[in-house]
Amino acid sequence: MKYSLTAAAAASVLALGAAHATELRLSHQWSTADVRHEVAQIVADEVAAADVDLDIKIFPSKSLFKPREQYKPLSRGQLDMTVFPLSYAGGQQPAFNLTLMPGLVKNHDHAARLNESEFMEAIEAKMAEDDVMVLVHGYLAGGFAGKEQCITSPEDISGLQTRAAGKSFEQMLAGADASIASMASSEIYSAMQNGVLDAANTSSSSFVSYRIYEQVACYTPAGDVALWFMYQPLLMNKSTFDGLEPAQQEALLAAAAKAEAYYLEEAKRQDAESRKVFEEAGVEIAEMTPEEFEQWRALAQETSYKKFIEEVPDGQNLLNMALSVE
């Protein structure tokens, strides 16, 4: 009898040890100063504070996987979590290209409504096919900068050598008679400095972190309306989530809700901050009007949207779902 009690005690200690050993690996490509890292850190900190025997270890600055190569290991269960621009996985699921499409999102509040829509449910169903789920929704916005002039409407970009963020943006800008120069956002500064580039389109945070304000005459920040929105959620392997204890799942979901609220407010703040930085650097600030936004969207219908519908079997249906969100 004594022996069986000891064995039971040993088994319970082992079980306890196993519970304490639950560690999730979260990978992303950004520095620890980036908002996307902060979102991951909120989730890790909140889960730790919940004391449910669950630890999240963050691997920032592409230290675990290359930026575009995180979705496959996540879907295979080789990685537990990632903060990831979903359009990077457009090769695996072409529908994901809709999450970086010009004119689909007007502003951050509109993005938040999209996150709660049938459109996002359809995108999440595609992720579920890959054993992936969303923990934290989030969109980041961007704008335009011109070396010599302001860019608010399609006619402003005509004839300019332009860097666009994403394939669908390149298609739309080419439709406005811009010449496209493909490069990483980290190369915009030197390309403008060397006269290779007349205009650029990228995220608010990249405009600031790469000091583009030193090379341009005019900046069109994301404001009441913006063309460039990129969906960059915190994703998790679904089987890993399903395998956790109920208390651990609850802690993760509560942490994710807190992180999502922070992400939305911080994304808005980054747009406002970028405007301030450019203003202080003496750069002219231009505002895109709702009418100009509609001109861009009409151009996108003829270029990027048309191409997407041709390439994706249920593309028209997905696009209609997204466009139906007011």
ZATOR-105831 format. One record per residue (C-alpha): x, y, z. Coordinates in nm, 2 decimals. Example, Ala and Ser with C-alpha at 12.3 -4.5 7.8 and 13.67 -1.06 7.14 Angstrom:
BEGIN
+--------+--------+--------+
:     px :     py :     pz :
+--------+--------+--------+
:   1.23 :  -0.45 :   0.78 :
:   1.37 :  -0.11 :   0.71 :
+--------+--------+--------+
//
This chain:
BEGIN
+--------+--------+--------+
:     px :     py :     pz :
+--------+--------+--------+
:   0.00 :   0.00 :   0.00 :
:   0.28 :   0.23 :   0.09 :
:   0.45 :   0.15 :  -0.24 :
:   0.14 :   0.24 :  -0.45 :
:   0.10 :   0.57 :  -0.26 :
:   0.46 :   0.66 :  -0.34 :
:   0.41 :   0.57 :  -0.70 :
:   0.09 :   0.79 :  -0.72 :
:   0.28 :   1.07 :  -0.55 :
:   0.56 :   1.04 :  -0.80 :
:   0.31 :   1.03 :  -1.09 :
:   0.15 :   1.35 :  -0.97 :
:   0.49 :   1.52 :  -0.93 :
:   0.57 :   1.42 :  -1.29 :
:   0.23 :   1.54 :  -1.41 :
:   0.29 :   1.87 :  -1.23 :
:   0.63 :   1.90 :  -1.38 :
:   0.49 :   1.84 :  -1.73 :
:   0.23 :   2.12 :  -1.67 :
:   0.50 :   2.36 :  -1.57 :
:   0.71 :   2.27 :  -1.87 :
:   0.45 :   2.40 :  -2.12 :
:   0.65 :   2.66 :  -2.32 :
:   0.53 :   2.81 :  -2.65 :
:   0.77 :   2.95 :  -2.90 :
:   0.67 :   3.28 :  -3.07 :
:   0.87 :   3.41 :  -3.36 :
:   0.86 :   3.74 :  -3.55 :
:   1.09 :   3.95 :  -3.77 :
:   1.09 :   4.29 :  -3.59 :
:   1.30 :   4.45 :  -3.33 :
:   1.20 :   4.47 :  -2.96 :
:   1.11 :   4.84 :  -3.01 :
:   0.84 :   4.76 :  -3.27 :
:   0.47 :   4.76 :  -3.19 :
:   0.43 :   4.41 :  -3.32 :
:   0.69 :   4.29 :  -3.06 :
:   0.50 :   4.49 :  -2.80 :
:   0.18 :   4.30 :  -2.89 :
:   0.36 :   3.97 :  -2.85 :
:   0.51 :   4.08 :  -2.52 :
:   0.16 :   4.18 :  -2.38 :
:   0.03 :   3.83 :  -2.46 :
:   0.34 :   3.67 :  -2.30 :
:   0.33 :   3.89 :  -1.99 :
:  -0.05 :   3.85 :  -1.93 :
:  -0.03 :   3.48 :  -1.97 :
:   0.26 :   3.46 :  -1.72 :
:   0.06 :   3.68 :  -1.48 :
:  -0.24 :   3.44 :  -1.50 :
:  -0.02 :   3.17 :  -1.35 :
:  -0.16 :   2.88 :  -1.55 :
:   0.17 :   2.70 :  -1.60 :
:   0.22 :   2.84 :  -1.95 :
:   0.53 :   3.03 :  -2.07 :
:   0.57 :   3.21 :  -2.40 :
:   0.93 :   3.25 :  -2.52 :
:   0.96 :   3.53 :  -2.79 :
:   1.22 :   3.51 :  -3.06 :
:   1.24 :   3.86 :  -3.22 :
:   1.44 :   4.00 :  -3.51 :
:   1.40 :   3.70 :  -3.74 :
:   1.62 :   3.50 :  -3.49 :
:   1.43 :   3.17 :  -3.54 :
:   1.28 :   3.19 :  -3.89 :
:   1.33 :   3.42 :  -4.19 :
:   1.05 :   3.69 :  -4.22 :
:   0.85 :   3.52 :  -4.50 :
:   0.92 :   3.17 :  -4.39 :
:   0.71 :   3.15 :  -4.07 :
:   0.37 :   3.04 :  -4.19 :
:   0.47 :   2.69 :  -4.30 :
:   0.65 :   2.59 :  -3.98 :
:   0.35 :   2.74 :  -3.79 :
:   0.10 :   2.53 :  -3.99 :
:   0.31 :   2.22 :  -3.93 :
:   0.34 :   2.27 :  -3.56 :
:   0.72 :   2.33 :  -3.57 :
:   0.64 :   2.68 :  -3.44 :
:   0.36 :   2.77 :  -3.19 :
:   0.30 :   3.14 :  -3.25 :
:   0.40 :   3.43 :  -3.48 :
:   0.32 :   3.79 :  -3.56 :
:   0.30 :   3.78 :  -3.93 :
:   0.19 :   3.99 :  -4.23 :
:  -0.06 :   3.74 :  -4.37 :
:  -0.01 :   3.84 :  -4.73 :
:   0.34 :   3.69 :  -4.71 :
:   0.16 :   3.35 :  -4.72 :
:  -0.03 :   3.45 :  -5.04 :
:   0.17 :   3.18 :  -5.22 :
:   0.01 :   2.90 :  -5.01 :
:  -0.34 :   3.06 :  -4.99 :
:  -0.40 :   3.32 :  -5.27 :
:  -0.70 :   3.46 :  -5.07 :
:  -0.45 :   3.60 :  -4.82 :
:  -0.34 :   3.86 :  -5.08 :
:  -0.67 :   4.04 :  -5.01 :
:  -0.52 :   4.14 :  -4.67 :
:  -0.28 :   4.38 :  -4.85 :
:  -0.51 :   4.53 :  -5.12 :
:  -0.54 :   4.90 :  -5.20 :
:  -0.86 :   5.07 :  -5.10 :
:  -1.01 :   4.78 :  -4.92 :
:  -0.96 :   4.94 :  -4.58 :
:  -1.04 :   5.31 :  -4.54 :
:  -0.91 :   5.37 :  -4.18 :
:  -0.84 :   5.19 :  -3.86 :
:  -1.20 :   5.19 :  -3.73 :
:  -1.30 :   5.04 :  -4.06 :
:  -1.02 :   4.78 :  -4.02 :
:  -1.16 :   4.69 :  -3.68 :
:  -1.51 :   4.63 :  -3.84 :
:  -1.35 :   4.41 :  -4.11 :
:  -1.19 :   4.20 :  -3.83 :
:  -1.54 :   4.12 :  -3.70 :
:  -1.69 :   4.05 :  -4.05 :
:  -1.79 :   3.76 :  -4.26 :
:  -1.49 :   3.84 :  -4.48 :
:  -1.25 :   3.78 :  -4.19 :
:  -1.44 :   3.46 :  -4.10 :
:  -1.38 :   3.34 :  -4.46 :
:  -1.01 :   3.42 :  -4.43 :
:  -0.99 :   3.25 :  -4.09 :
:  -1.15 :   2.94 :  -4.25 :
:  -0.87 :   2.93 :  -4.50 :
:  -0.62 :   2.95 :  -4.21 :
:  -0.80 :   2.67 :  -4.03 :
:  -0.73 :   2.45 :  -4.34 :
:  -0.36 :   2.50 :  -4.25 :
:  -0.41 :   2.43 :  -3.88 :
:  -0.37 :   2.80 :  -3.80 :
:  -0.59 :   3.04 :  -3.60 :
:  -0.59 :   3.41 :  -3.51 :
:  -0.52 :   3.52 :  -3.16 :
:  -0.48 :   3.89 :  -3.22 :
:  -0.62 :   4.09 :  -3.51 :
:  -0.43 :   4.39 :  -3.63 :
:  -0.38 :   4.62 :  -3.93 :
:  -0.11 :   4.88 :  -3.98 :
:  -0.15 :   5.17 :  -4.22 :
:   0.08 :   5.37 :  -4.44 :
:   0.10 :   5.66 :  -4.68 :
:   0.28 :   5.83 :  -4.97 :
:   0.59 :   6.05 :  -4.99 :
:   0.71 :   6.25 :  -5.29 :
:   1.06 :   6.37 :  -5.34 :
:   0.94 :   6.69 :  -5.53 :
:   0.56 :   6.69 :  -5.50 :
:   0.26 :   6.58 :  -5.31 :
:   0.08 :   6.26 :  -5.39 :
:  -0.29 :   6.23 :  -5.31 :
:  -0.46 :   6.13 :  -5.63 :
:  -0.38 :   5.88 :  -5.92 :
:  -0.28 :   6.17 :  -6.15 :
:  -0.02 :   6.29 :  -5.91 :
:   0.18 :   5.96 :  -5.95 :
:   0.18 :   5.96 :  -6.33 :
:   0.53 :   5.94 :  -6.48 :
:   0.70 :   5.90 :  -6.14 :
:   0.95 :   5.63 :  -6.05 :
:   0.77 :   5.48 :  -5.75 :
:   0.83 :   5.22 :  -5.49 :
:   0.51 :   5.04 :  -5.38 :
:   0.45 :   4.81 :  -5.08 :
:   0.31 :   4.49 :  -5.22 :
:   0.22 :   4.34 :  -5.56 :
:  -0.14 :   4.47 :  -5.57 :
:  -0.01 :   4.82 :  -5.51 :
:   0.24 :   4.79 :  -5.79 :
:  -0.04 :   4.68 :  -6.02 :
:  -0.26 :   4.98 :  -5.92 :
:   0.02 :   5.24 :  -5.95 :
:   0.13 :   5.10 :  -6.29 :
:  -0.23 :   5.15 :  -6.39 :
:  -0.18 :   5.52 :  -6.30 :
:   0.12 :   5.53 :  -6.53 :
:   0.38 :   5.52 :  -6.26 :
:   0.71 :   5.34 :  -6.32 :
:   0.76 :   5.07 :  -6.06 :
:   1.09 :   5.02 :  -5.87 :
:   1.07 :   4.71 :  -5.65 :
:   1.29 :   4.73 :  -5.33 :
:   1.27 :   4.68 :  -4.96 :
:   1.15 :   4.97 :  -4.75 :
:   1.51 :   4.99 :  -4.60 :
:   1.64 :   5.09 :  -4.95 :
:   1.40 :   5.38 :  -5.01 :
:   1.63 :   5.64 :  -4.84 :
:   1.93 :   5.57 :  -5.06 :
:   1.72 :   5.53 :  -5.38 :
:   1.57 :   5.88 :  -5.32 :
:   1.91 :   6.02 :  -5.23 :
:   2.06 :   5.89 :  -5.55 :
:   1.77 :   6.01 :  -5.77 :
:   1.65 :   5.66 :  -5.85 :
:   1.31 :   5.71 :  -5.68 :
:   1.06 :   6.00 :  -5.70 :
:   0.79 :   5.86 :  -5.47 :
:   0.73 :   5.58 :  -5.22 :
:   0.45 :   5.40 :  -5.05 :
:   0.52 :   5.22 :  -4.72 :
:   0.40 :   5.19 :  -4.36 :
:   0.39 :   5.49 :  -4.12 :
:   0.65 :   5.33 :  -3.89 :
:   0.89 :   5.26 :  -4.18 :
:   0.86 :   5.62 :  -4.30 :
:   0.99 :   5.73 :  -3.96 :
:   1.24 :   5.45 :  -3.87 :
:   1.41 :   5.49 :  -4.21 :
:   1.42 :   5.87 :  -4.18 :
:   1.25 :   5.92 :  -4.52 :
:   1.16 :   6.28 :  -4.40 :
:   1.52 :   6.38 :  -4.49 :
:   1.47 :   6.31 :  -4.86 :
:   1.12 :   6.43 :  -4.94 :
:   0.93 :   6.75 :  -5.00 :
:   0.58 :   6.62 :  -4.92 :
:   0.42 :   6.35 :  -4.71 :
:   0.06 :   6.21 :  -4.73 :
:   0.01 :   6.03 :  -4.40 :
:  -0.27 :   5.78 :  -4.32 :
:  -0.55 :   6.00 :  -4.18 :
:  -0.93 :   5.99 :  -4.21 :
:  -0.87 :   5.78 :  -4.52 :
:  -0.56 :   5.58 :  -4.63 :
:  -0.49 :   5.35 :  -4.92 :
:  -0.23 :   5.12 :  -4.76 :
:  -0.34 :   4.88 :  -4.49 :
:  -0.17 :   4.56 :  -4.41 :
:  -0.31 :   4.28 :  -4.19 :
:  -0.05 :   4.16 :  -3.95 :
:  -0.21 :   3.94 :  -3.69 :
:  -0.07 :   3.73 :  -3.41 :
:  -0.13 :   3.37 :  -3.52 :
:  -0.11 :   3.04 :  -3.34 :
:  -0.10 :   2.67 :  -3.44 :
:  -0.46 :   2.55 :  -3.38 :
:  -0.37 :   2.20 :  -3.27 :
:  -0.13 :   2.35 :  -3.01 :
:  -0.40 :   2.57 :  -2.88 :
:  -0.66 :   2.29 :  -2.87 :
:  -0.41 :   2.08 :  -2.67 :
:  -0.38 :   2.33 :  -2.39 :
:  -0.57 :   2.30 :  -2.06 :
:  -0.90 :   2.51 :  -2.05 :
:  -0.75 :   2.75 :  -1.80 :
:  -0.45 :   2.80 :  -2.03 :
:  -0.67 :   2.87 :  -2.33 :
:  -0.88 :   3.12 :  -2.13 :
:  -0.56 :   3.30 :  -2.02 :
:  -0.44 :   3.32 :  -2.38 :
:  -0.77 :   3.45 :  -2.51 :
:  -0.79 :   3.71 :  -2.23 :
:  -0.43 :   3.82 :  -2.30 :
:  -0.51 :   3.84 :  -2.67 :
:  -0.81 :   4.07 :  -2.62 :
:  -0.59 :   4.31 :  -2.42 :
:  -0.32 :   4.30 :  -2.68 :
:  -0.57 :   4.36 :  -2.97 :
:  -0.71 :   4.68 :  -2.80 :
:  -0.35 :   4.81 :  -2.76 :
:  -0.26 :   4.72 :  -3.12 :
:  -0.55 :   4.93 :  -3.26 :
:  -0.47 :   5.24 :  -3.05 :
:  -0.10 :   5.21 :  -3.11 :
:  -0.15 :   5.18 :  -3.48 :
:  -0.35 :   5.50 :  -3.48 :
:  -0.08 :   5.67 :  -3.27 :
:   0.19 :   5.57 :  -3.51 :
:   0.01 :   5.74 :  -3.80 :
:  -0.03 :   6.06 :  -3.59 :
:   0.34 :   6.04 :  -3.48 :
:   0.47 :   6.00 :  -3.83 :
:   0.28 :   6.32 :  -3.94 :
:   0.43 :   6.50 :  -3.65 :
:   0.79 :   6.38 :  -3.73 :
:   0.76 :   6.49 :  -4.09 :
:   0.61 :   6.83 :  -4.00 :
:   0.89 :   6.90 :  -3.75 :
:   1.14 :   6.81 :  -4.03 :
:   0.98 :   7.09 :  -4.25 :
:   0.81 :   6.85 :  -4.49 :
:   0.48 :   6.96 :  -4.64 :
:   0.18 :   6.75 :  -4.52 :
:  -0.09 :   6.66 :  -4.78 :
:  -0.43 :   6.52 :  -4.70 :
:  -0.60 :   6.26 :  -4.92 :
:  -0.97 :   6.35 :  -4.96 :
:  -1.25 :   6.08 :  -4.96 :
:  -1.31 :   6.17 :  -5.33 :
:  -0.94 :   6.10 :  -5.41 :
:  -0.97 :   5.77 :  -5.21 :
:  -1.26 :   5.67 :  -5.44 :
:  -1.05 :   5.76 :  -5.75 :
:  -0.78 :   5.52 :  -5.63 :
:  -1.04 :   5.25 :  -5.55 :
:  -1.19 :   5.28 :  -5.90 :
:  -0.84 :   5.24 :  -6.04 :
:  -0.78 :   4.94 :  -5.81 :
:  -1.10 :   4.78 :  -5.94 :
:  -0.96 :   4.79 :  -6.30 :
:  -0.61 :   4.67 :  -6.20 :
:  -0.54 :   4.49 :  -5.87 :
:  -0.90 :   4.37 :  -5.80 :
:  -0.94 :   4.24 :  -6.15 :
:  -0.61 :   4.05 :  -6.14 :
:  -0.71 :   3.90 :  -5.80 :
:  -1.04 :   3.78 :  -5.93 :
:  -0.87 :   3.62 :  -6.23 :
:  -0.62 :   3.44 :  -6.02 :
:  -0.83 :   3.32 :  -5.72 :
:  -1.12 :   3.08 :  -5.78 :
:  -1.35 :   3.23 :  -5.51 :
:  -1.19 :   3.57 :  -5.54 :
:  -1.50 :   3.77 :  -5.65 :
:  -1.70 :   3.64 :  -5.35 :
:  -1.42 :   3.72 :  -5.10 :
:  -1.38 :   4.07 :  -5.25 :
:  -1.75 :   4.13 :  -5.24 :
:  -1.75 :   4.03 :  -4.87 :
:  -1.47 :   4.27 :  -4.79 :
:  -1.62 :   4.56 :  -4.99 :
:  -1.96 :   4.51 :  -4.82 :
:  -1.82 :   4.62 :  -4.48 :
:  -1.90 :   4.99 :  -4.44 :
+--------+--------+--------+
//
